[in-house]
């Protein structure tokens, strides 16, 4: 059974630099994955100072991205992320990348998700998410 965690969302500004783009000045598709990693790190770091657990590591088990419109060099995007599902073995981050427009609206560019699991780094076997982390996540609901 999953528990939706939609009450707590973080919005992180993302400036598009030249290195983020292809030769046409459009954000390279894999750049969004790097930004998602940065967002996850920021999100989890805000929950508590000590997220290191002996012999355990959070890894991405699945990622999915849907691209609607391109972002361009010089844009400043709003990356919104939140935890959508939480079980004892996994949790799913949801992401939306939007470009604020001059008229006060925003244009949705990309929607994405990553399924996170915890593994034992000694043998990379799936382990339960550490209970202090689960407690922090549940407190957001």
Secondary structure, DSSP 8 states (H G I E B T S, - for coil): ------S--EEEEEE--GGGB-TTSBB-TTHHHHHHHHHHHHHHHHH-S---BTTEEEEEEEEEEEE-S--BTT-EEEEEEEEEEE-SSEEEEEEEEEEE-TTS-EEEEEEEEEEEEEEETTTTEEE---HHHHHHHHHT-
